[in-house]
Every structure is written in structure tokens, then in C-alpha cells.
């Protein structure tokens, strides 16, 4: 039979385990939803881009060296698009790296707690 202190300790440990499971579940949902949002954004951009590029004037393609370039002419739409996509990629990689580091840190803490 357990005494009162052992019961209280067991209840606190169980509450901590339940809270950890909830935190892990919320983290997984956050990762999956952010992945789905990024994928949806990329698919949406891939469907929109042909229409945007088709509506741009193509009478500036007199030089065959830049026939496939989106940087041709005096408009800066291509530069803005590439800059925005590079920024979005950088932010995504930074957030992903931060989340992976945070998960590894929490995993190490849990592992140390279980070893004690």
C-alpha cells in the first residue's frame, strides 16, 4: 500500500505526463497545419503564375539570350517575386529550424528527467 506522499507524487507525475502528451499533440498539429498551409500556398502560386506571366506584355523579347527570363524589360515584377519567394523560404526554414531545436531540447529534458 502507498502512503499519502507516494499517492500525491504519483498524481503529480501522471498530471505531468498528460500535460506533456497534450503539448506534443499541439506541436504535431501545428507542424502539420503549417506544412499544409505552405503546400497550399505553393500550389496556389503555381496555378496563378501562368496567368500572371501570360498577361504581361511579351513584345520586349527581341534579344534571344533573355527569351526565357522573367527579368526582361524595365518592369521589376520578376525581382519582386523572386525576393518575396526567397524571403518566404528563409522564414520557413528559420521557423522549421527553431521548432526542431525546441523539440530536441524538450526531448533531452524529458530524457534527463526519466533518468533521474
C-alpha positions in Angstrom: 0.0 0.0 0.0 1.1 3.5 -0.7 1.2 6.3 1.8 -0.2 9.8 1.1 3.1 11.2 -0.1 3.6 8.5 -2.7 0.0 9.0 -3.9 0.5 12.7 -4.3 3.7 12.2 -6.1 2.1 9.6 -8.4 -0.8 12.0 -9.2 1.7 14.8 -10.0 3.7 12.6 -12.3 0.6 11.5 -14.1 -0.6 15.1 -14.5 2.8 16.0 -15.9 2.7 13.1 -18.4 -0.8 14.1 -19.5 0.4 17.7 -20.0 3.4 16.6 -21.9 1.2 14.5 -24.2 -1.1 17.4 -24.8 1.9 19.7 -25.6 3.3 17.1 -28.1 -0.1 16.7 -29.7 -0.5 20.5 -30.1 3.0 20.7 -31.6 2.2 18.0 -34.1 -1.0 19.7 -35.1 0.9 23.0 -35.5 3.6 21.4 -37.7 1.1 19.6 -39.9 -1.1 22.6 -40.3 1.9 24.9 -41.2 3.1 22.3 -43.7 -0.4 22.1 -45.2 -0.6 25.9 -45.4 2.8 26.2 -47.1 1.9 23.4 -49.5 -1.4 25.1 -50.3 0.3 28.4 -50.8 2.8 26.9 -53.3 0.1 25.1 -55.2 -1.9 28.3 -55.4 1.1 30.2 -56.6 1.8 27.6 -59.2 -1.7 27.9 -60.6 -1.7 31.7 -60.5 1.7 32.3 -62.1 1.0 31.2 -65.7 -1.9 33.7 -65.8 0.2 36.5 -64.4 3.1 35.8 -66.7 0.6 35.4 -69.7 -0.9 38.8 -69.0 2.5 40.5 -69.1 3.5 42.0 -72.4 5.9 39.9 -74.4 6.9 42.5 -77.1 10.2 43.2 -75.2 11.7 39.8 -76.2 13.9 40.9 -79.1 17.1 39.6 -77.6 17.1 35.8 -77.8 19.5 35.5 -74.9 16.8 36.6 -72.5 13.9 34.8 -74.1 13.2 32.7 -71.0 13.9 35.3 -68.5 11.3 37.0 -66.3 13.7 39.8 -65.7 13.5 41.2 -69.3 12.4 44.7 -69.9 12.0 47.6 -67.4 9.4 46.1 -65.1 10.7 44.7 -61.8 7.9 42.2 -61.2 10.3 39.3 -61.5 12.7 40.8 -59.0 9.9 41.4 -56.5 8.6 37.9 -57.0 11.9 36.2 -56.5 12.7 38.4 -53.5 9.3 37.6 -51.9 9.8 33.9 -52.5 13.3 33.9 -51.1 12.1 35.8 -48.1 9.3 33.3 -47.5 11.7 30.4 -47.9 14.1 31.9 -45.4 11.4 32.5 -42.9 10.1 28.9 -43.3 13.5 27.4 -42.9 14.2 29.6 -39.8 10.9 28.6 -38.2 11.4 24.9 -39.0 14.9 25.0 -37.6 13.7 26.7 -34.4 10.9 24.1 -33.9 13.3 21.2 -34.5 15.8 22.7 -31.9 12.9 23.3 -29.4 11.7 19.7 -29.9 15.2 18.3 -29.4 15.7 20.4 -26.3 12.4 19.2 -24.8 13.3 15.6 -25.7 16.6 15.9 -23.9 14.9 17.4 -20.8 12.4 14.6 -20.8 15.2 12.0 -21.2 17.1 13.6 -18.3 14.0 13.6 -16.1 13.3 9.9 -16.8 17.0 9.0 -16.0 16.7 10.7 -12.5 
